[in-house]
Amino acid sequence: MYKYYVTKRTNQEGRREIHREGCAYLPERGSCLYLGKLASSFSAVAEARRIYTDINGCFHCAPECHLN
């Protein structure tokens, strides 16, 4: 299980990104919401969608959920 975060701001594609703790691309803590300790990035996406609709997985730490 990993700790997951979602960015508060959207990226260039208009999506918020899911990041796993330790990701080199995880923004400062004040720029993200903590989603919890979850079993997978798919669980993190589902949790983030309870708050936001425009979710994307980080290409680096959650590639299985990354939308091209």
All heavy atoms as TSV, in Angstrom:
chain	resi	resn	atom	element	x	y	z
A	1	MET	N	N	0.846	-1.177	0.000
A	1	MET	CA	C	0.000	0.000	0.000
A	1	MET	C	C	0.892	1.242	0.000
A	1	MET	O	O	1.942	1.262	0.619
A	1	MET	CB	C	-0.932	-0.009	1.197
A	1	MET	CG	C	-1.853	-1.190	1.165
A	1	MET	SD	S	-3.487	-1.164	1.898
A	1	MET	CE	C	-3.825	0.369	2.518
A	2	TYR	N	N	0.437	2.233	-0.731
A	2	TYR	CA	C	1.181	3.474	-0.865
A	2	TYR	C	C	0.296	4.655	-0.477
A	2	TYR	O	O	-0.926	4.568	-0.539
A	2	TYR	CB	C	1.631	3.691	-2.319
A	2	TYR	CG	C	2.600	2.662	-2.816
A	2	TYR	CD1	C	2.173	1.591	-3.588
A	2	TYR	CD2	C	3.954	2.777	-2.524
A	2	TYR	CE1	C	3.078	0.649	-4.056
A	2	TYR	CE2	C	4.866	1.844	-2.991
A	2	TYR	CZ	C	4.413	0.785	-3.752
A	2	TYR	OH	O	5.310	-0.136	-4.217
A	3	LYS	N	N	0.939	5.759	-0.132
A	3	LYS	CA	C	0.214	7.009	0.116
A	3	LYS	C	C	0.062	7.717	-1.221
A	3	LYS	O	O	1.023	7.855	-1.978
A	3	LYS	CB	C	0.981	7.897	1.086
A	3	LYS	CG	C	1.030	7.327	2.484
A	3	LYS	CD	C	1.805	8.246	3.415
A	3	LYS	CE	C	1.860	7.648	4.800
A	3	LYS	NZ	N	2.640	8.498	5.715
A	4	TYR	N	N	-1.165	8.152	-1.516
A	4	TYR	CA	C	-1.453	8.817	-2.791
A	4	TYR	C	C	-1.955	10.230	-2.556
A	4	TYR	O	O	-2.605	10.527	-1.556
A	4	TYR	CB	C	-2.506	8.036	-3.570
A	4	TYR	CG	C	-1.973	6.794	-4.221
A	4	TYR	CD1	C	-2.037	5.573	-3.566
A	4	TYR	CD2	C	-1.397	6.830	-5.484
A	4	TYR	CE1	C	-1.540	4.418	-4.165
A	4	TYR	CE2	C	-0.909	5.694	-6.090
A	4	TYR	CZ	C	-0.983	4.488	-5.424
A	4	TYR	OH	O	-0.492	3.365	-6.016
A	5	TYR	N	N	-1.674	11.074	-3.547
A	5	TYR	CA	C	-2.066	12.484	-3.532
A	5	TYR	C	C	-2.649	12.849	-4.888
A	5	TYR	O	O	-2.330	12.225	-5.896
A	5	TYR	CB	C	-0.838	13.371	-3.271
A	5	TYR	CG	C	-0.184	13.106	-1.941
A	5	TYR	CD1	C	0.746	12.086	-1.791
A	5	TYR	CD2	C	-0.511	13.867	-0.824
A	5	TYR	CE1	C	1.346	11.828	-0.570
A	5	TYR	CE2	C	0.083	13.613	0.406
A	5	TYR	CZ	C	1.004	12.593	0.526
A	5	TYR	OH	O	1.580	12.347	1.745
A	6	VAL	N	N	-3.495	13.880	-4.897
A	6	VAL	CA	C	-4.010	14.431	-6.140
A	6	VAL	C	C	-3.702	15.929	-6.145
A	6	VAL	O	O	-3.814	16.596	-5.106
A	6	VAL	CB	C	-5.524	14.171	-6.327
A	6	VAL	CG1	C	-6.360	14.834	-5.245
A	6	VAL	CG2	C	-5.988	14.618	-7.711
A	7	THR	N	N	-3.277	16.431	-7.295
A	7	THR	CA	C	-2.959	17.850	-7.396
A	7	THR	C	C	-4.240	18.682	-7.337
A	7	THR	O	O	-5.286	18.260	-7.816
A	7	THR	CB	C	-2.205	18.169	-8.703
A	7	THR	OG1	O	-2.984	17.736	-9.809
A	7	THR	CG2	C	-0.850	17.486	-8.729
A	8	LYS	N	N	-4.137	19.842	-6.739
A	8	LYS	CA	C	-5.293	20.744	-6.650
A	8	LYS	C	C	-5.514	21.492	-7.960
A	8	LYS	O	O	-6.634	21.849	-8.279
A	8	LYS	CB	C	-5.094	21.751	-5.518
A	8	LYS	CG	C	-5.122	21.129	-4.146
A	8	LYS	CD	C	-4.911	22.187	-3.081
A	8	LYS	CE	C	-4.895	21.611	-1.700
A	8	LYS	NZ	N	-4.648	22.641	-0.663
A	9	ARG	N	N	-4.451	21.734	-8.686
A	9	ARG	CA	C	-4.542	22.451	-9.963
A	9	ARG	C	C	-4.465	21.474	-11.122
A	9	ARG	O	O	-3.861	20.417	-11.024
A	9	ARG	CB	C	-3.416	23.465	-10.087
A	9	ARG	CG	C	-3.533	24.593	-9.109
A	9	ARG	CD	C	-2.389	25.558	-9.325
A	9	ARG	NE	N	-2.464	26.624	-8.351
A	9	ARG	CZ	C	-2.645	27.885	-8.671
A	9	ARG	NH1	N	-2.744	28.249	-9.929
A	9	ARG	NH2	N	-2.714	28.801	-7.739
A	10	THR	N	N	-5.040	21.881	-12.237
A	10	THR	CA	C	-4.994	21.044	-13.433
A	10	THR	C	C	-3.677	21.262	-14.180
A	10	THR	O	O	-3.038	22.301	-14.054
A	10	THR	CB	C	-6.180	21.357	-14.373
A	10	THR	OG1	O	-6.138	22.732	-14.735
A	10	THR	CG2	C	-7.506	21.029	-13.718
A	11	ASN	N	N	-3.317	20.280	-14.973
A	11	ASN	CA	C	-2.115	20.383	-15.804
A	11	ASN	C	C	-2.484	21.014	-17.153
A	11	ASN	O	O	-3.594	21.507	-17.329
A	11	ASN	CB	C	-1.453	19.016	-15.984
A	11	ASN	CG	C	-2.356	18.005	-16.658
A	11	ASN	OD1	O	-3.380	18.330	-17.246
A	11	ASN	ND2	N	-1.978	16.747	-16.569
A	12	GLN	N	N	-1.566	20.960	-18.113
A	12	GLN	CA	C	-1.791	21.587	-19.420
A	12	GLN	C	C	-2.962	20.965	-20.169
A	12	GLN	O	O	-3.582	21.618	-21.007
A	12	GLN	CB	C	-0.528	21.474	-20.294
A	12	GLN	CG	C	0.664	22.205	-19.759
A	12	GLN	CD	C	1.477	21.354	-18.777
A	12	GLN	OE1	O	1.097	20.277	-18.357
A	12	GLN	NE2	N	2.622	21.879	-18.397
A	13	GLU	N	N	-3.266	19.699	-19.889
A	13	GLU	CA	C	-4.385	19.013	-20.543
A	13	GLU	C	C	-5.712	19.225	-19.809
A	13	GLU	O	O	-6.733	18.681	-20.203
A	13	GLU	CB	C	-4.099	17.510	-20.659
A	13	GLU	CG	C	-2.998	17.158	-21.628
A	13	GLU	CD	C	-1.609	17.301	-21.002
A	13	GLU	OE1	O	-1.473	17.066	-19.787
A	13	GLU	OE2	O	-0.677	17.663	-21.723
A	14	GLY	N	N	-5.677	19.994	-18.717
A	14	GLY	CA	C	-6.892	20.268	-17.959
A	14	GLY	C	C	-7.265	19.166	-16.981
A	14	GLY	O	O	-8.417	19.073	-16.566
A	15	ARG	N	N	-6.293	18.347	-16.585
A	15	ARG	CA	C	-6.556	17.253	-15.649
A	15	ARG	C	C	-5.726	17.412	-14.382
A	15	ARG	O	O	-4.634	17.953	-14.405
A	15	ARG	CB	C	-6.202	15.912	-16.295
A	15	ARG	CG	C	-7.034	15.583	-17.495
A	15	ARG	CD	C	-6.654	14.202	-18.007
A	15	ARG	NE	N	-7.407	13.882	-19.197
A	15	ARG	CZ	C	-6.850	13.572	-20.362
A	15	ARG	NH1	N	-5.547	13.530	-20.487
A	15	ARG	NH2	N	-7.601	13.291	-21.391
A	16	ARG	N	N	-6.250	16.903	-13.300
A	16	ARG	CA	C	-5.497	16.816	-12.055
A	16	ARG	C	C	-4.797	15.460	-12.040
A	16	ARG	O	O	-5.347	14.484	-12.527
A	16	ARG	CB	C	-6.430	16.949	-10.862
A	16	ARG	CG	C	-6.970	18.358	-10.729
A	16	ARG	CD	C	-8.063	18.429	-9.676
A	16	ARG	NE	N	-8.470	19.787	-9.470
A	16	ARG	CZ	C	-9.354	20.443	-10.222
A	16	ARG	NH1	N	-9.913	19.841	-11.254
A	16	ARG	NH2	N	-9.673	21.679	-9.955
A	17	GLU	N	N	-3.603	15.406	-11.462
A	17	GLU	CA	C	-2.831	14.174	-11.501
A	17	GLU	C	C	-2.736	13.480	-10.148
A	17	GLU	O	O	-2.601	14.131	-9.114
A	17	GLU	CB	C	-1.411	14.445	-11.999
A	17	GLU	CG	C	-1.347	14.762	-13.463
A	17	GLU	CD	C	0.064	14.785	-13.984
A	17	GLU	OE1	O	0.973	15.229	-13.252
A	17	GLU	OE2	O	0.253	14.371	-15.134
A	18	ILE	N	N	-2.780	12.159	-10.215
A	18	ILE	CA	C	-2.559	11.300	-9.060
A	18	ILE	C	C	-1.060	11.038	-8.967
A	18	ILE	O	O	-0.425	10.732	-9.978
A	18	ILE	CB	C	-3.280	9.940	-9.258
A	18	ILE	CG1	C	-4.781	10.127	-9.339
A	18	ILE	CG2	C	-2.890	8.948	-8.175
A	18	ILE	CD1	C	-5.413	10.617	-8.082
A	19	HIS	N	N	-0.508	11.139	-7.767
A	19	HIS	CA	C	0.903	10.836	-7.534
A	19	HIS	C	C	1.036	9.947	-6.310
A	19	HIS	O	O	0.283	10.084	-5.342
A	19	HIS	CB	C	1.716	12.108	-7.276
A	19	HIS	CG	C	1.850	12.986	-8.456
A	19	HIS	ND1	N	2.805	12.787	-9.426
A	19	HIS	CD2	C	1.141	14.075	-8.833
A	19	HIS	CE1	C	2.687	13.728	-10.351
A	19	HIS	NE2	N	1.679	14.521	-10.018
A	20	ARG	N	N	2.022	9.074	-6.366
A	20	ARG	CA	C	2.351	8.226	-5.232
A	20	ARG	C	C	3.452	8.920	-4.437
A	20	ARG	O	O	4.331	9.573	-5.018
A	20	ARG	CB	C	2.836	6.875	-5.755
A	20	ARG	CG	C	3.012	5.837	-4.690
A	20	ARG	CD	C	3.184	4.476	-5.286
A	20	ARG	NE	N	4.388	4.417	-6.108
A	20	ARG	CZ	C	4.670	3.411	-6.908
A	20	ARG	NH1	N	3.841	2.396	-7.033
A	20	ARG	NH2	N	5.774	3.414	-7.604
A	21	GLU	N	N	3.420	8.781	-3.123
A	21	GLU	CA	C	4.466	9.376	-2.290
A	21	GLU	C	C	5.837	8.901	-2.759
A	21	GLU	O	O	6.030	7.727	-3.062
A	21	GLU	CB	C	4.255	9.000	-0.825
A	21	GLU	CG	C	5.227	9.683	0.108
A	21	GLU	CD	C	4.924	9.416	1.559
A	21	GLU	OE1	O	4.984	8.246	1.968
A	21	GLU	OE2	O	4.611	10.382	2.260
A	22	GLY	N	N	6.761	9.833	-2.860
A	22	GLY	CA	C	8.092	9.514	-3.321
A	22	GLY	C	C	8.318	9.819	-4.793
A	22	GLY	O	O	9.447	9.776	-5.270
A	23	CYS	N	N	7.267	10.149	-5.522
A	23	CYS	CA	C	7.390	10.483	-6.934
A	23	CYS	C	C	8.190	11.783	-7.076
A	23	CYS	O	O	7.941	12.759	-6.362
A	23	CYS	CB	C	6.009	10.658	-7.566
A	23	CYS	SG	S	6.056	11.152	-9.309
A	24	ALA	N	N	9.122	11.776	-8.003
A	24	ALA	CA	C	9.939	12.966	-8.257
A	24	ALA	C	C	9.105	14.130	-8.774
A	24	ALA	O	O	9.531	15.284	-8.690
A	24	ALA	CB	C	11.040	12.632	-9.254
A	25	TYR	N	N	7.909	13.856	-9.296
A	25	TYR	CA	C	7.047	14.896	-9.873
A	25	TYR	C	C	5.897	15.287	-8.950
A	25	TYR	O	O	5.021	16.050	-9.356
A	25	TYR	CB	C	6.523	14.428	-11.232
A	25	TYR	CG	C	7.649	14.239	-12.212
A	25	TYR	CD1	C	8.270	13.010	-12.362
A	25	TYR	CD2	C	8.135	15.316	-12.946
A	25	TYR	CE1	C	9.342	12.843	-13.237
A	25	TYR	CE2	C	9.204	15.160	-13.818
A	25	TYR	CZ	C	9.796	13.924	-13.956
A	25	TYR	OH	O	10.864	13.774	-14.812
A	26	LEU	N	N	5.909	14.787	-7.734
A	26	LEU	CA	C	4.889	15.170	-6.755
A	26	LEU	C	C	5.119	16.623	-6.356
A	26	LEU	O	O	6.193	16.973	-5.864
A	26	LEU	CB	C	4.986	14.270	-5.526
A	26	LEU	CG	C	4.054	14.572	-4.359
A	26	LEU	CD1	C	2.596	14.357	-4.767
A	26	LEU	CD2	C	4.401	13.697	-3.166
A	27	PRO	N	N	4.127	17.494	-6.582
A	27	PRO	CA	C	4.297	18.906	-6.203
A	27	PRO	C	C	4.360	19.071	-4.682
A	27	PRO	O	O	4.135	18.130	-3.932
A	27	PRO	CB	C	3.026	19.576	-6.753
A	27	PRO	CG	C	2.484	18.635	-7.751
A	27	PRO	CD	C	2.883	17.271	-7.294
A	28	GLU	N	N	4.646	20.270	-4.249
A	28	GLU	CA	C	4.693	20.571	-2.810
A	28	GLU	C	C	3.397	20.147	-2.148
A	28	GLU	O	O	2.322	20.199	-2.755
A	28	GLU	CB	C	4.900	22.065	-2.597
A	28	GLU	CG	C	6.230	22.577	-3.065
A	28	GLU	CD	C	6.369	24.063	-2.831
A	28	GLU	OE1	O	5.588	24.631	-2.028
A	28	GLU	OE2	O	7.249	24.648	-3.440
A	29	ARG	N	N	3.471	19.762	-0.906
A	29	ARG	CA	C	2.307	19.257	-0.172
A	29	ARG	C	C	1.124	20.229	-0.175
A	29	ARG	O	O	-0.003	19.821	-0.223
A	29	ARG	CB	C	2.684	18.910	1.276
A	29	ARG	CG	C	3.685	17.804	1.374
A	29	ARG	CD	C	3.021	16.455	1.240
A	29	ARG	NE	N	4.023	15.433	1.039
A	29	ARG	CZ	C	4.264	14.450	1.872
A	29	ARG	NH1	N	3.577	14.338	2.975
A	29	ARG	NH2	N	5.188	13.567	1.591
A	30	GLY	N	N	1.376	21.511	-0.142
A	30	GLY	CA	C	0.296	22.485	-0.153
A	30	GLY	C	C	-0.454	22.539	-1.471
A	30	GLY	O	O	-1.551	23.071	-1.544
A	31	SER	N	N	0.125	21.958	-2.505
A	31	SER	CA	C	-0.488	21.950	-3.835
A	31	SER	C	C	-1.279	20.684	-4.106
A	31	SER	O	O	-1.793	20.503	-5.195
A	31	SER	CB	C	0.595	22.090	-4.914
A	31	SER	OG	O	1.299	23.289	-4.745
A	32	CYS	N	N	-1.320	19.782	-3.105
A	32	CYS	CA	C	-1.974	18.482	-3.300
A	32	CYS	C	C	-2.919	18.172	-2.149
A	32	CYS	O	O	-2.780	18.712	-1.054
A	32	CYS	CB	C	-0.932	17.371	-3.348
A	32	CYS	SG	S	0.223	17.514	-4.685
A	33	LEU	N	N	-3.833	17.275	-2.417
A	33	LEU	CA	C	-4.704	16.723	-1.380
A	33	LEU	C	C	-4.290	15.280	-1.130
A	33	LEU	O	O	-4.076	14.519	-2.079
A	33	LEU	CB	C	-6.167	16.739	-1.833
A	33	LEU	CG	C	-6.823	18.080	-2.027
A	33	LEU	CD1	C	-8.230	17.900	-2.604
A	33	LEU	CD2	C	-6.900	18.820	-0.705
A	34	TYR	N	N	-4.188	14.922	0.126
A	34	TYR	CA	C	-3.855	13.548	0.493
A	34	TYR	C	C	-5.096	12.684	0.314
A	34	TYR	O	O	-6.170	12.993	0.826
A	34	TYR	CB	C	-3.379	13.515	1.946
A	34	TYR	CG	C	-3.072	12.139	2.470
A	34	TYR	CD1	C	-2.056	11.383	1.911
A	34	TYR	CD2	C	-3.791	11.617	3.528
A	34	TYR	CE1	C	-1.757	10.119	2.400
A	34	TYR	CE2	C	-3.503	10.361	4.029
A	34	TYR	CZ	C	-2.482	9.617	3.459
A	34	TYR	OH	O	-2.192	8.365	3.954
A	35	LEU	N	N	-4.950	11.599	-0.431
A	35	LEU	CA	C	-6.077	10.705	-0.692
A	35	LEU	C	C	-6.128	9.531	0.278
A	35	LEU	O	O	-7.178	8.943	0.497
A	35	LEU	CB	C	-6.001	10.159	-2.119
A	35	LEU	CG	C	-6.148	11.193	-3.221
A	35	LEU	CD1	C	-5.868	10.568	-4.576
A	35	LEU	CD2	C	-7.543	11.805	-3.184
A	36	GLY	N	N	-4.983	9.178	0.836
A	36	GLY	CA	C	-4.935	8.079	1.781
A	36	GLY	C	C	-3.934	7.024	1.375
A	36	GLY	O	O	-3.291	7.105	0.334
A	37	LYS	N	N	-3.824	6.023	2.222
A	37	LYS	CA	C	-2.962	4.877	1.958
A	37	LYS	C	C	-3.818	3.852	1.239
A	37	LYS	O	O	-4.750	3.285	1.823
A	37	LYS	CB	C	-2.431	4.330	3.284
A	37	LYS	CG	C	-1.185	3.566	3.184
A	37	LYS	CD	C	-0.634	3.268	4.569
A	37	LYS	CE	C	0.776	2.762	4.440
A	37	LYS	NZ	N	1.328	2.435	5.765
A	38	LEU	N	N	-3.526	3.638	-0.029
A	38	LEU	CA	C	-4.393	2.835	-0.887
A	38	LEU	C	C	-3.618	1.700	-1.549
A	38	LEU	O	O	-2.399	1.752	-1.701
A	38	LEU	CB	C	-5.036	3.728	-1.944
A	38	LEU	CG	C	-5.850	4.900	-1.377
A	38	LEU	CD1	C	-6.110	5.935	-2.437
A	38	LEU	CD2	C	-7.136	4.394	-0.766
A	39	ALA	N	N	-4.355	0.680	-1.973
A	39	ALA	CA	C	-3.757	-0.529	-2.530
A	39	ALA	C	C	-3.189	-0.347	-3.931
A	39	ALA	O	O	-2.261	-1.042	-4.317
A	39	ALA	CB	C	-4.781	-1.658	-2.538
A	40	SER	N	N	-3.736	0.591	-4.711
A	40	SER	CA	C	-3.288	0.755	-6.088
A	40	SER	C	C	-3.600	2.156	-6.590
A	40	SER	O	O	-4.388	2.887	-5.986
A	40	SER	CB	C	-3.982	-0.268	-7.000
A	40	SER	OG	O	-5.343	0.058	-7.150
A	41	SER	N	N	-3.011	2.483	-7.731
A	41	SER	CA	C	-3.309	3.778	-8.337
A	41	SER	C	C	-4.753	3.819	-8.842
A	41	SER	O	O	-5.367	4.876	-8.891
A	41	SER	CB	C	-2.322	4.097	-9.455
A	41	SER	OG	O	-2.324	3.090	-10.422
A	42	PHE	N	N	-5.310	2.660	-9.190
A	42	PHE	CA	C	-6.719	2.611	-9.594
A	42	PHE	C	C	-7.626	3.012	-8.427
A	42	PHE	O	O	-8.610	3.728	-8.611
A	42	PHE	CB	C	-7.092	1.224	-10.110
A	42	PHE	CG	C	-6.406	0.862	-11.393
A	42	PHE	CD1	C	-5.396	-0.079	-11.404
A	42	PHE	CD2	C	-6.750	1.475	-12.587
A	42	PHE	CE1	C	-4.751	-0.414	-12.584
A	42	PHE	CE2	C	-6.105	1.154	-13.771
A	42	PHE	CZ	C	-5.106	0.199	-13.770
A	43	SER	N	N	-7.274	2.562	-7.229
A	43	SER	CA	C	-8.023	2.956	-6.036
A	43	SER	C	C	-7.879	4.448	-5.780
A	43	SER	O	O	-8.829	5.111	-5.369
A	43	SER	CB	C	-7.521	2.184	-4.811
A	43	SER	OG	O	-7.716	0.806	-4.970
A	44	ALA	N	N	-6.684	4.986	-6.040
A	44	ALA	CA	C	-6.448	6.417	-5.865
A	44	ALA	C	C	-7.272	7.239	-6.845
A	44	ALA	O	O	-7.837	8.274	-6.486
A	44	ALA	CB	C	-4.965	6.726	-6.025
A	45	VAL	N	N	-7.361	6.780	-8.088
A	45	VAL	CA	C	-8.185	7.469	-9.085
A	45	VAL	C	C	-9.644	7.466	-8.649
A	45	VAL	O	O	-10.327	8.492	-8.706
A	45	VAL	CB	C	-8.031	6.828	-10.481
A	45	VAL	CG1	C	-9.094	7.334	-11.440
A	45	VAL	CG2	C	-6.648	7.119	-11.047
A	46	ALA	N	N	-10.135	6.334	-8.177
A	46	ALA	CA	C	-11.526	6.239	-7.720
A	46	ALA	C	C	-11.775	7.182	-6.546
A	46	ALA	O	O	-12.805	7.868	-6.495
A	46	ALA	CB	C	-11.853	4.803	-7.328
A	47	GLU	N	N	-10.836	7.252	-5.623
A	47	GLU	CA	C	-10.970	8.149	-4.474
A	47	GLU	C	C	-10.942	9.609	-4.919
A	47	GLU	O	O	-11.741	10.424	-4.461
A	47	GLU	CB	C	-9.846	7.870	-3.472
A	47	GLU	CG	C	-9.980	8.597	-2.173
A	47	GLU	CD	C	-11.186	8.187	-1.355
A	47	GLU	OE1	O	-11.649	7.036	-1.462
A	47	GLU	OE2	O	-11.691	9.039	-0.589
A	48	ALA	N	N	-10.031	9.946	-5.823
A	48	ALA	CA	C	-9.932	11.327	-6.309
A	48	ALA	C	C	-11.188	11.744	-7.065
A	48	ALA	O	O	-11.584	12.912	-7.009
A	48	ALA	CB	C	-8.705	11.479	-7.201
A	49	ARG	N	N	-11.824	10.810	-7.758
A	49	ARG	CA	C	-13.044	11.133	-8.520
A	49	ARG	C	C	-14.231	11.431	-7.608
A	49	ARG	O	O	-15.255	11.931	-8.082
A	49	ARG	CB	C	-13.368	10.001	-9.491
A	49	ARG	CG	C	-12.439	10.051	-10.683
A	49	ARG	CD	C	-12.936	9.219	-11.830
A	49	ARG	NE	N	-12.070	9.449	-12.984
A	49	ARG	CZ	C	-11.639	8.507	-13.784
A	49	ARG	NH1	N	-12.006	7.254	-13.600
A	49	ARG	NH2	N	-10.856	8.806	-14.799
A	50	ARG	N	N	-14.108	11.152	-6.329
A	50	ARG	CA	C	-15.143	11.552	-5.379
A	50	ARG	C	C	-15.107	13.068	-5.159
A	50	ARG	O	O	-16.082	13.662	-4.721
A	50	ARG	CB	C	-14.947	10.825	-4.056
A	50	ARG	CG	C	-15.110	9.316	-4.201
A	50	ARG	CD	C	-14.809	8.581	-2.934
A	50	ARG	NE	N	-15.861	8.898	-1.959
A	50	ARG	CZ	C	-15.785	8.608	-0.684
A	50	ARG	NH1	N	-14.716	8.000	-0.203
A	50	ARG	NH2	N	-16.768	8.917	0.129
A	51	ILE	N	N	-13.946	13.675	-5.492
A	51	ILE	CA	C	-13.741	15.117	-5.307
A	51	ILE	C	C	-13.730	15.852	-6.639
A	51	ILE	O	O	-14.369	16.881	-6.806
A	51	ILE	CB	C	-12.402	15.370	-4.574
A	51	ILE	CG1	C	-12.360	14.592	-3.258
A	51	ILE	CG2	C	-12.190	16.861	-4.333
A	51	ILE	CD1	C	-10.974	14.467	-2.668
A	52	TYR	N	N	-12.968	15.314	-7.597
A	52	TYR	CA	C	-12.790	15.917	-8.912
A	52	TYR	C	C	-13.179	14.916	-10.000
A	52	TYR	O	O	-13.123	13.715	-9.786
A	52	TYR	CB	C	-11.320	16.306	-9.144
A	52	TYR	CG	C	-10.721	17.246	-8.139
A	52	TYR	CD1	C	-9.672	16.838	-7.313
A	52	TYR	CD2	C	-11.172	18.552	-8.017
A	52	TYR	CE1	C	-9.097	17.704	-6.395
A	52	TYR	CE2	C	-10.611	19.426	-7.106
A	52	TYR	CZ	C	-9.571	18.995	-6.294
A	52	TYR	OH	O	-9.002	19.858	-5.393
A	53	THR	N	N	-13.504	15.416	-11.177
A	53	THR	CA	C	-13.853	14.520	-12.285
A	53	THR	C	C	-12.732	14.381	-13.304
A	53	THR	O	O	-12.687	13.411	-14.044
A	53	THR	CB	C	-15.115	15.015	-13.024
A	53	THR	OG1	O	-14.876	16.344	-13.489
A	53	THR	CG2	C	-16.326	14.995	-12.123
A	54	ASP	N	N	-11.831	15.321	-13.328
A	54	ASP	CA	C	-10.784	15.391	-14.354
A	54	ASP	C	C	-9.460	14.819	-13.840
A	54	ASP	O	O	-8.532	15.539	-13.545
A	54	ASP	CB	C	-10.596	16.833	-14.802
A	54	ASP	CG	C	-10.439	17.792	-13.631
A	54	ASP	OD1	O	-10.619	17.373	-12.469
A	54	ASP	OD2	O	-10.107	18.955	-13.874
A	55	ILE	N	N	-9.366	13.495	-13.734
A	55	ILE	CA	C	-8.236	12.833	-13.097
A	55	ILE	C	C	-7.378	12.102	-14.123
A	55	ILE	O	O	-7.890	11.493	-15.051
A	55	ILE	CB	C	-8.733	11.812	-12.045
A	55	ILE	CG1	C	-9.597	12.503	-10.989
A	55	ILE	CG2	C	-7.573	11.083	-11.394
A	55	ILE	CD1	C	-8.918	13.594	-10.210
A	56	ASN	N	N	-6.070	12.146	-13.898
A	56	ASN	CA	C	-5.107	11.428	-14.724
A	56	ASN	C	C	-4.030	10.876	-13.797
A	56	ASN	O	O	-3.661	11.513	-12.815
A	56	ASN	CB	C	-4.477	12.359	-15.754
A	56	ASN	CG	C	-3.735	11.625	-16.844
A	56	ASN	OD1	O	-3.882	10.427	-17.017
A	56	ASN	ND2	N	-2.930	12.355	-17.592
A	57	GLY	N	N	-3.507	9.707	-14.108
A	57	GLY	CA	C	-2.393	9.155	-13.360
A	57	GLY	C	C	-1.089	9.751	-13.839
A	57	GLY	O	O	-0.923	10.035	-15.029
A	58	CYS	N	N	-0.158	9.934	-12.942
A	58	CYS	CA	C	1.165	10.439	-13.302
A	58	CYS	C	C	1.849	9.441	-14.234
A	58	CYS	O	O	1.833	8.229	-13.990
A	58	CYS	CB	C	1.991	10.634	-12.033
A	58	CYS	SG	S	3.731	11.013	-12.327
A	59	PHE	N	N	2.448	9.940	-15.283
A	59	PHE	CA	C	3.155	9.105	-16.248
A	59	PHE	C	C	4.277	8.306	-15.578
A	59	PHE	O	O	4.585	7.193	-15.970
A	59	PHE	CB	C	3.734	9.988	-17.359
A	59	PHE	CG	C	4.536	9.244	-18.382
A	59	PHE	CD1	C	3.903	8.554	-19.400
A	59	PHE	CD2	C	5.924	9.227	-18.320
A	59	PHE	CE1	C	4.637	7.856	-20.350
A	59	PHE	CE2	C	6.667	8.533	-19.263
A	59	PHE	CZ	C	6.023	7.847	-20.282
A	60	HIS	N	N	4.864	8.867	-14.526
A	60	HIS	CA	C	6.029	8.265	-13.893
A	60	HIS	C	C	5.690	7.312	-12.746
A	60	HIS	O	O	6.323	6.267	-12.626
A	60	HIS	CB	C	6.985	9.359	-13.406
A	60	HIS	CG	C	7.413	10.250	-14.517
A	60	HIS	ND1	N	8.397	9.908	-15.414
A	60	HIS	CD2	C	6.952	11.461	-14.915
A	60	HIS	CE1	C	8.547	10.857	-16.298
A	60	HIS	NE2	N	7.682	11.818	-16.021
A	61	CYS	N	N	4.757	7.666	-11.905
A	61	CYS	CA	C	4.479	6.829	-10.727
A	61	CYS	C	C	3.144	6.096	-10.795
A	61	CYS	O	O	2.881	5.220	-9.964
A	61	CYS	CB	C	4.574	7.648	-9.450
A	61	CYS	SG	S	3.274	8.891	-9.253
A	62	ALA	N	N	2.290	6.419	-11.748
A	62	ALA	CA	C	1.003	5.736	-11.908
A	62	ALA	C	C	0.707	5.548	-13.398
A	62	ALA	O	O	-0.363	5.923	-13.889
A	62	ALA	CB	C	-0.111	6.528	-11.227
A	63	PRO	N	N	1.647	4.956	-14.156
A	63	PRO	CA	C	1.478	4.858	-15.605
A	63	PRO	C	C	0.285	4.014	-16.042
A	63	PRO	O	O	-0.272	4.241	-17.114
A	63	PRO	CB	C	2.799	4.233	-16.081
A	63	PRO	CG	C	3.317	3.499	-14.898
A	63	PRO	CD	C	2.886	4.315	-13.701
A	64	GLU	N	N	-0.127	3.060	-15.219
A	64	GLU	CA	C	-1.276	2.238	-15.582
A	64	GLU	C	C	-2.587	3.039	-15.627
A	64	GLU	O	O	-3.542	2.627	-16.259
A	64	GLU	CB	C	-1.418	1.027	-14.631
A	64	GLU	CG	C	-1.609	1.389	-13.173
A	64	GLU	CD	C	-0.314	1.729	-12.425
A	64	GLU	OE1	O	0.780	1.694	-13.005
A	64	GLU	OE2	O	-0.426	2.039	-11.236
A	65	CYS	N	N	-2.599	4.196	-14.984
A	65	CYS	CA	C	-3.780	5.071	-14.984
A	65	CYS	C	C	-3.575	6.344	-15.802
A	65	CYS	O	O	-4.425	7.224	-15.791
A	65	CYS	CB	C	-4.134	5.462	-13.549
A	65	CYS	SG	S	-4.626	4.080	-12.540
A	66	HIS	N	N	-2.441	6.437	-16.475
A	66	HIS	CA	C	-2.143	7.630	-17.257
A	66	HIS	C	C	-2.897	7.610	-18.578
A	66	HIS	O	O	-2.843	6.620	-19.320
A	66	HIS	CB	C	-0.639	7.717	-17.534
A	66	HIS	CG	C	-0.239	8.912	-18.328
A	66	HIS	ND1	N	-0.224	10.184	-17.796
A	66	HIS	CD2	C	0.113	9.040	-19.631
A	66	HIS	CE1	C	0.146	11.034	-18.744
A	66	HIS	NE2	N	0.359	10.357	-19.865
A	67	LEU	N	N	-3.595	8.690	-18.868
A	67	LEU	CA	C	-4.327	8.834	-20.125
A	67	LEU	C	C	-3.435	9.546	-21.130
A	67	LEU	O	O	-2.830	10.561	-20.819
A	67	LEU	CB	C	-5.602	9.651	-19.917
A	67	LEU	CG	C	-6.566	9.114	-18.857
A	67	LEU	CD1	C	-7.668	10.122	-18.618
A	67	LEU	CD2	C	-7.107	7.781	-19.277
A	68	ASN	N	N	-3.357	9.038	-22.302
A	68	ASN	CA	C	-2.531	9.672	-23.345
A	68	ASN	C	C	-3.203	10.877	-23.927
A	68	ASN	O	O	-4.320	11.075	-23.968
A	68	ASN	CB	C	-2.208	8.669	-24.461
A	68	ASN	CG	C	-1.320	7.571	-23.920
A	68	ASN	OD1	O	-0.527	7.802	-23.017
A	68	ASN	ND2	N	-1.455	6.395	-24.461
